[in-house]
């Protein structure tokens, strides 16, 4: 998207929904919520999947929305703890503060944590002024 072009909120939401691959009916678990998360992103996700974000998964979920900041602990542990609630084809959208924001997670640290946790980084997307999203999946052939 051209930085000089402004888009309306509904257009922005549609772009983000498309980038995140959100469709109605997806079960989404949210981990790492705190008062600094972007509530507009949360509402947009709920609207896109036509359901509420799940705090404690009772059944396997299609997607884990993991908010993570530098200082939240060991990112590898956070990623590994998110995996058991995922369906075999499920994935994680790791939400981290953008460069220059409080709690920014270095891209090298993120990539190393993903590999150590047995995940592959596939896509990154800017989802708001303060947050970036990184899609993490189980590598092909390692589905359980």
ABEGO torsion letter per residue (X at the ends): XBAABBBBAAAAAAAAAAAAGBBBGBBBBBBGBBAABBAAAAAAAAAAAGBBBBABBABBBABBBBBBBBGAEBAAAAAAAAAAABBAABBBBBBBBBBGBBGBBBAAAAAAAAAAAGBBBABBBBABAABBBBBBBBBBGABX
